[in-house]
């Protein structure tokens, strides 16, 4: 009965997160499709800085992961005072990281498209796009970090509703600015920036109303001990994100710099198209982190084992189904984003190839969430670094720069990276489960 109750709670927490991710991804699809109708150069202008945008977002996600783990453990232990103090530090970290990441992104915006190997014809437009979407970075930080704090209290519905509203706003502004006012790529950037501002503002208001996160304004102050704990938990997550995103930057740079605009457009659109099929994994990862952190705070090892095992089984099962669907709909999915036959055919071929690795990707995602919920963040850092750079980047370099192979070989390197990470995470999890005092 307890396992059934835990299973229901896992679904209750993960379904809003999955719904949020689905809507966000669908609207990202709309965004990509709207820009794609403007031509290959417009698609490349938006896509060439995507990995750098992920890099900036990875800093915020690392802070969010630390905040979620520590607040979930405090909530599980019933320590409301500690949860409120951690809530204060979350706000400080959101403001600080948002200001630093935003300032750096704005300053580097003229240079990033050049560094990413963009063709001269799109460098100016790509730079302007990245500059505009970097302006509201503090709001984006608030959305990420404060949203993680809310989810740590096992409220995933509120962040879902906020994200839904902001993304619907983004879709409406996209249509208005791109087509009605004829602003093209610049209009897409403005729409994205405005939606980030709306989402960050609403998330802050929800965070201030969350009962388990409330604190008195007169008591607001930095807490060095708690900030050190956040740093201890979050820095390995940041290292994981940085090594991963820098790997994606190098990876995308090799594709864009060596294969031309058409191939890079097919590659970037296929990467975007695949994201909706990750959603079961990411939704369950957030729920697993919250439940595992709470069980750890309670000191209930049986619940800890059950939460981890149920999360893994459910995620892998859903990602198997996701891979089958991706294989079947690959071509019509690509056709939504581009009218260019060469882009559609090549992208569909890549999606069918990567569909077979979806269960491995899901296993990797959920195990990472389990480790993060327990505050064990160093292992994922070493696994991510070894696999990203030792498998994906190294073999992509050989395939592209040494052997002169095409995009298919590049995506085989992606698949090999996903499988390698999944196996390494599984081995670490099994080793931890066998240890006395572990799971």
C-alpha positions as CSV (number, residue, x, y, z in Angstrom):
1,X,0.0,0.0,0.0
2,X,2.8,2.4,0.8
3,X,4.5,1.7,-2.5
4,X,1.2,2.3,-4.3
5,X,0.8,5.6,-2.4
6,X,4.4,6.6,-3.4
7,X,3.6,5.7,-7.0
8,X,0.6,7.9,-7.0
9,X,2.6,10.7,-5.5
10,X,5.3,10.3,-8.1
11,X,2.7,10.6,-10.8
12,X,1.0,13.5,-9.1
13,X,4.3,15.4,-9.0
14,X,5.6,14.4,-12.4
15,X,2.4,15.0,-14.5
16,X,2.4,18.8,-14.0
17,X,6.1,18.9,-14.8
18,X,5.6,16.8,-17.9
19,X,2.6,19.0,-19.0
20,X,4.7,22.1,-18.5
21,X,7.6,20.6,-20.5
22,X,5.2,19.5,-23.3
23,X,3.6,22.9,-23.6
24,X,7.0,24.6,-23.5
25,X,8.4,22.3,-26.2
26,X,5.3,22.6,-28.4
27,X,5.5,26.3,-28.3
28,X,9.3,26.0,-29.0
29,X,8.2,24.0,-32.0
30,X,5.9,26.8,-33.0
31,X,8.7,29.3,-32.5
32,X,11.1,27.2,-34.6
33,X,8.5,26.6,-37.3
34,X,7.6,30.3,-37.5
35,X,11.2,31.3,-37.9
36,X,11.8,28.4,-40.3
37,X,9.2,29.8,-42.7
38,X,11.5,32.8,-43.1
39,X,14.2,30.6,-44.7
40,X,17.4,28.7,-43.8
41,X,19.4,31.8,-42.8
42,X,16.7,32.8,-40.3
43,X,16.7,29.3,-38.8
44,X,20.5,29.3,-38.6
45,X,20.5,32.8,-37.0
46,X,18.4,31.6,-34.2
47,X,20.0,28.1,-33.8
48,X,23.6,29.0,-33.9
49,X,23.6,30.5,-30.4
50,X,21.3,27.9,-28.9
51,X,24.0,25.9,-27.2
52,X,25.5,29.1,-25.6
53,X,22.0,30.0,-24.3
54,X,22.0,26.5,-22.8
55,X,25.4,27.3,-21.3
56,X,24.0,30.4,-19.5
57,X,21.0,28.5,-18.4
58,X,23.1,25.7,-17.0
59,X,24.4,28.0,-14.3
60,X,20.9,28.8,-13.2
61,X,19.9,25.1,-13.4
62,X,22.8,24.2,-11.2
63,X,21.7,26.6,-8.5
64,X,18.1,25.4,-8.9
65,X,19.3,21.7,-8.4
66,X,21.1,22.6,-5.2
67,X,18.1,24.6,-3.9
68,X,15.7,21.8,-4.7
69,X,17.8,19.1,-3.0
70,X,18.4,21.1,0.2
71,X,14.9,22.5,0.6
72,X,13.3,19.1,-0.2
73,X,15.5,17.6,2.6
74,X,14.5,20.3,5.0
75,X,10.8,19.9,4.2
76,X,11.1,16.1,4.6
77,X,12.7,16.6,8.0
78,X,9.9,19.0,9.0
79,X,12.4,21.9,9.6
80,X,10.4,24.9,8.4
81,X,12.9,27.4,9.8
82,X,15.7,25.9,7.7
83,X,13.5,25.7,4.7
84,X,12.6,29.5,5.1
85,X,16.3,30.4,5.4
86,X,17.2,28.3,2.4
87,X,14.4,30.2,0.5
88,X,16.1,33.5,1.3
89,X,19.4,32.2,-0.1
90,X,17.6,31.0,-3.2
91,X,16.5,34.6,-3.9
92,X,19.9,36.0,-3.4
93,X,21.5,33.4,-5.6
94,X,18.9,34.0,-8.3
95,X,19.6,37.7,-8.4
96,X,23.4,37.3,-8.3
97,X,23.6,34.6,-10.9
98,X,21.1,36.3,-13.2
99,X,23.1,39.6,-13.1
100,X,26.4,37.9,-13.8
101,X,25.2,35.6,-16.5
102,X,23.1,38.4,-18.2
103,X,26.0,40.8,-18.1
104,X,28.5,38.3,-19.6
105,X,26.0,37.2,-22.3
106,X,25.3,40.8,-23.3
107,X,29.0,41.7,-23.4
108,X,29.9,38.7,-25.5
109,X,26.9,38.8,-27.9
110,X,28.9,40.4,-30.8
111,X,31.5,37.6,-30.7
112,X,29.6,34.4,-30.0
113,X,28.2,33.8,-33.5
114,X,31.7,34.2,-34.9
115,X,33.1,31.8,-32.4
116,X,30.3,29.3,-33.2
117,X,31.4,29.2,-36.8
118,X,28.3,31.0,-38.2
119,X,28.5,32.1,-41.8
120,X,29.2,35.9,-42.3
121,X,25.8,36.4,-43.8
122,X,24.0,35.6,-40.6
123,X,26.5,36.8,-37.9
124,X,24.9,40.2,-37.4
125,X,21.4,38.9,-37.1
126,X,22.4,36.0,-34.8
127,X,24.3,38.5,-32.6
128,X,21.2,40.8,-32.2
129,X,19.0,37.8,-31.5
130,X,21.3,36.6,-28.7
131,X,21.6,40.1,-27.3
132,X,17.9,40.6,-27.0
133,X,17.1,37.3,-25.3
134,X,20.0,37.9,-22.8
135,X,18.6,41.2,-21.5
136,X,16.0,39.6,-19.1
137,X,18.5,37.1,-17.6
138,X,17.6,38.1,-14.0
139,X,14.0,37.2,-14.7
140,X,15.0,33.9,-16.2
141,X,17.1,33.2,-13.1
142,X,14.1,33.9,-10.9
143,X,12.0,31.5,-12.9
144,X,14.6,28.7,-12.7
145,X,15.8,29.0,-9.1
146,X,12.6,30.1,-7.4
147,X,10.6,27.5,-9.5
148,X,13.0,24.9,-8.1
149,X,12.3,26.1,-4.6
150,X,8.6,25.8,-5.1
151,X,8.9,22.3,-6.6
152,X,11.0,21.2,-3.6
153,X,7.9,21.7,-1.5
154,X,6.2,19.1,-3.8
155,X,4.1,21.8,-5.5
156,X,4.7,21.2,-9.3
157,X,1.3,22.6,-10.3
158,X,2.0,26.3,-9.7
159,X,5.2,26.4,-11.8
160,X,3.3,24.5,-14.5
161,X,0.5,27.1,-14.7
162,X,3.0,30.0,-14.7
163,X,5.0,28.4,-17.5
164,X,1.9,27.7,-19.5
165,X,0.8,31.3,-19.3
166,X,4.2,32.7,-20.2
167,X,4.7,30.4,-23.2
168,X,1.2,31.1,-24.6
169,X,2.2,34.8,-24.4
170,X,5.4,34.0,-26.3
171,X,3.4,32.2,-29.0
172,X,1.0,35.1,-29.4
173,X,3.8,37.7,-29.5
174,X,5.7,35.6,-32.0
175,X,2.9,35.7,-34.5
176,X,2.3,39.4,-33.9
177,X,6.0,40.5,-34.1
178,X,7.3,38.1,-36.8
179,X,4.4,38.3,-39.3
180,X,2.1,41.1,-38.5
181,X,4.8,43.7,-37.8
182,X,7.3,42.0,-40.1
183,X,10.2,42.0,-37.6
184,X,11.3,38.5,-38.4
185,X,14.1,37.1,-36.3
186,X,14.2,40.2,-34.2
187,X,10.5,39.9,-33.4
188,X,11.1,36.3,-32.2
189,X,13.8,37.5,-29.9
190,X,11.6,40.3,-28.4
191,X,8.8,37.8,-27.9
192,X,11.1,35.4,-26.0
193,X,12.5,38.2,-23.8
194,X,9.0,39.5,-22.9
195,X,7.9,36.0,-22.0
196,X,11.0,35.5,-19.7
197,X,10.1,38.7,-17.9
198,X,6.5,37.6,-17.4
199,X,7.5,34.2,-16.2
200,X,10.1,35.4,-13.8
201,X,7.8,38.0,-12.2
202,X,4.9,35.5,-11.7
203,X,7.3,32.9,-10.3
204,X,8.6,35.4,-7.7
205,X,5.0,36.2,-6.6
206,X,4.2,32.5,-6.3
207,X,7.4,31.9,-4.3
208,X,6.5,34.7,-1.8
209,X,3.1,33.1,-1.3
210,X,4.4,29.5,-0.8
211,X,3.7,28.6,2.9
212,X,6.8,26.5,3.4
213,X,9.1,29.2,1.9
214,X,7.8,32.3,3.7
215,X,10.2,34.5,5.6
216,X,9.9,38.0,7.2
217,X,11.4,40.8,5.3
218,X,13.2,42.0,8.4
219,X,14.9,38.6,8.7
220,X,16.2,38.6,5.1
221,X,20.0,38.3,5.2
222,X,22.7,36.1,3.6
223,X,23.6,33.0,5.6
224,X,27.2,32.0,4.9
225,X,26.8,28.5,6.2
226,X,23.7,27.8,4.0
227,X,25.4,29.4,1.0
228,X,28.4,27.1,1.5
229,X,26.0,24.1,1.5
230,X,24.4,25.4,-1.6
231,X,27.8,25.8,-3.2
232,X,28.9,22.3,-2.1
233,X,25.9,20.7,-3.7
234,X,25.6,23.1,-6.6
235,X,29.1,23.4,-7.8
236,X,29.4,19.8,-9.1
237,X,26.1,20.3,-10.8
238,X,27.4,23.5,-12.4
239,X,30.6,21.6,-13.4
240,X,28.4,18.9,-15.0
241,X,26.3,21.5,-16.8
242,X,29.4,23.5,-17.9
243,X,31.3,20.5,-19.2
244,X,28.1,19.3,-20.9
245,X,27.2,22.6,-22.5
246,X,30.7,23.4,-23.5
247,X,30.7,20.1,-25.1
248,X,27.5,20.9,-27.0
249,X,29.1,24.2,-28.0
250,X,32.1,22.5,-29.5
251,X,29.9,19.8,-31.0
252,X,27.6,22.3,-32.7
253,X,30.6,24.4,-33.8
254,X,32.1,21.4,-35.6
255,X,28.8,20.7,-37.4
256,X,28.1,24.3,-38.3
257,X,31.7,25.1,-39.3
258,X,32.3,22.0,-41.4
259,X,29.0,21.0,-43.1
260,X,27.3,24.2,-44.3
261,X,24.0,26.0,-43.6
262,X,21.6,23.3,-44.9
263,X,23.2,20.5,-42.9
264,X,23.4,22.6,-39.8
265,X,19.7,23.6,-40.2
266,X,18.7,19.9,-40.5
267,X,20.9,19.1,-37.4
268,X,19.6,22.0,-35.2
269,X,15.9,21.4,-36.2
270,X,16.2,17.7,-35.5
271,X,17.7,18.4,-32.1
272,X,14.8,20.7,-31.4
273,X,12.3,18.2,-32.7
274,X,13.7,15.5,-30.5
275,X,13.3,17.5,-27.3
276,X,9.6,16.7,-26.8
277,X,10.4,13.0,-26.6
278,X,12.7,13.7,-23.6
279,X,9.8,15.1,-21.6
280,X,8.8,11.9,-19.7
281,X,12.4,11.6,-18.4
282,X,12.7,15.2,-17.3
283,X,9.3,15.3,-15.7
284,X,10.0,12.2,-13.7
285,X,13.6,13.4,-12.8
286,X,12.2,16.5,-11.1
287,X,9.6,14.4,-9.2
288,X,12.3,11.8,-8.3
289,X,14.6,14.5,-6.9
290,X,11.9,16.0,-4.7
291,X,10.7,12.6,-3.4
292,X,14.2,11.2,-2.8
293,X,15.3,14.4,-1.1
294,X,12.2,14.4,1.2
295,X,12.7,10.6,2.0
296,X,16.4,11.3,2.9
297,X,15.3,14.2,5.1
298,X,12.8,11.9,6.9
299,X,15.5,9.3,7.3
300,X,13.2,6.6,5.7
301,X,15.5,4.3,3.8
302,X,12.7,2.1,2.6
303,X,10.9,5.0,1.1
304,X,14.2,6.2,-0.4
305,X,14.7,2.8,-2.2
306,X,11.1,2.7,-3.3
307,X,11.2,6.2,-4.7
308,X,14.4,5.5,-6.7
309,X,13.2,2.2,-8.0
310,X,9.8,3.3,-9.1
311,X,11.2,6.4,-10.8
312,X,13.6,4.3,-12.8
313,X,11.1,1.7,-13.9
314,X,8.5,4.3,-14.9
315,X,10.9,6.5,-16.7
316,X,12.5,3.7,-18.8
317,X,9.1,2.3,-19.7
318,X,7.8,5.7,-20.9
319,X,11.0,6.4,-22.8
320,X,10.7,3.1,-24.7
321,X,7.3,4.2,-25.9
322,X,8.6,7.6,-26.7
323,X,11.3,6.1,-28.9
324,X,8.8,4.1,-30.9
325,X,6.7,7.2,-31.5
326,X,9.7,9.3,-32.5
327,X,10.7,6.7,-35.1
328,X,7.2,6.6,-36.6
329,X,6.6,10.4,-36.8
330,X,10.2,11.5,-37.7
331,X,9.5,12.8,-41.2
332,X,6.1,14.6,-40.6
333,X,7.7,16.1,-37.5
334,X,10.6,17.6,-39.5
335,X,8.1,18.8,-42.1
336,X,6.5,21.0,-39.5
337,X,9.7,23.1,-39.1
338,X,11.0,23.5,-42.6
339,X,9.7,23.6,-46.2
340,X,13.1,22.6,-47.6
341,X,13.0,19.0,-48.7
342,X,16.8,18.4,-48.1
343,X,16.5,19.6,-44.5
344,X,13.4,17.5,-43.9
345,X,14.9,14.3,-45.3
346,X,18.2,14.6,-43.6
347,X,16.7,15.6,-40.2
348,X,14.1,12.7,-40.3
349,X,16.9,10.2,-40.9
350,X,18.7,11.5,-37.8
351,X,15.6,11.3,-35.7
352,X,15.0,7.7,-36.7
353,X,18.6,6.9,-35.7
354,X,18.5,8.5,-32.3
355,X,15.0,7.0,-31.5
356,X,16.7,3.7,-30.5
357,X,18.7,5.5,-27.7
358,X,15.7,7.1,-26.0
359,X,15.4,4.4,-23.2
360,X,19.1,4.9,-22.4
361,X,18.7,8.7,-22.3
362,X,15.7,8.3,-20.0
363,X,17.7,6.1,-17.6
364,X,20.5,8.6,-17.6
365,X,18.1,11.5,-16.8
366,X,16.2,9.8,-13.9
367,X,19.3,8.4,-12.3
368,X,20.9,11.9,-12.4
369,X,17.7,13.2,-10.6
370,X,18.0,10.5,-7.9
371,X,21.6,11.4,-7.3
372,X,20.8,15.1,-7.2
373,X,17.9,14.6,-4.7
374,X,20.3,12.8,-2.4
375,X,22.9,15.6,-2.7
376,X,25.4,13.3,-4.4
377,X,26.4,15.5,-7.2
378,X,30.1,14.7,-7.7
379,X,29.5,11.4,-9.5
380,X,27.3,12.8,-12.3
381,X,30.1,15.4,-12.9
382,X,32.7,12.8,-13.6
383,X,30.4,10.7,-15.7
384,X,29.2,13.6,-17.8
385,X,32.8,14.9,-18.3
386,X,34.2,11.5,-19.3
387,X,31.4,10.6,-21.7
388,X,30.9,14.0,-23.3
389,X,34.5,14.7,-24.0
390,X,35.8,11.1,-24.3
391,X,33.1,9.8,-26.5
392,X,30.9,12.4,-28.2
393,X,33.5,15.2,-28.8
394,X,36.5,13.0,-29.4
395,X,34.8,10.7,-31.9
396,X,32.9,13.6,-33.6
397,X,36.3,15.3,-34.1
398,X,37.6,12.2,-35.7
399,X,34.5,11.7,-37.9
400,X,34.3,15.3,-39.1
401,X,37.8,16.6,-39.1
402,X,39.9,13.5,-39.7
403,X,37.7,11.1,-41.7
404,X,35.4,13.6,-43.4
405,X,32.2,11.7,-42.6
406,X,28.7,13.2,-42.7
407,X,26.0,14.0,-40.3
408,X,25.0,10.4,-39.8
409,X,28.3,9.6,-38.2
410,X,28.0,12.7,-35.9
411,X,24.6,11.4,-34.6
412,X,26.0,8.0,-34.0
413,X,28.5,9.7,-31.7
414,X,25.5,11.3,-29.9
415,X,23.9,7.9,-29.5
416,X,27.1,6.4,-28.2
417,X,27.4,9.2,-25.7
418,X,23.9,8.6,-24.4
419,X,24.4,4.9,-24.0
420,X,27.7,5.3,-22.3
421,X,26.3,7.8,-19.7
422,X,23.3,5.5,-19.0
423,X,25.6,2.5,-18.3
424,X,27.9,4.5,-16.1
425,X,25.0,5.9,-14.1
426,X,23.5,2.5,-13.7
427,X,26.8,1.0,-12.5
428,X,27.1,3.8,-10.0
429,X,23.6,3.4,-8.8
430,X,24.0,-0.4,-8.3
431,X,27.2,0.2,-6.4
432,X,25.6,2.7,-4.1
433,X,22.6,0.4,-3.5
434,X,25.0,-2.4,-2.4
435,X,26.9,-0.2,0.1
436,X,25.9,-0.2,3.7
437,X,24.3,3.1,4.6
438,X,23.6,3.9,0.9
439,X,20.2,3.3,-0.7
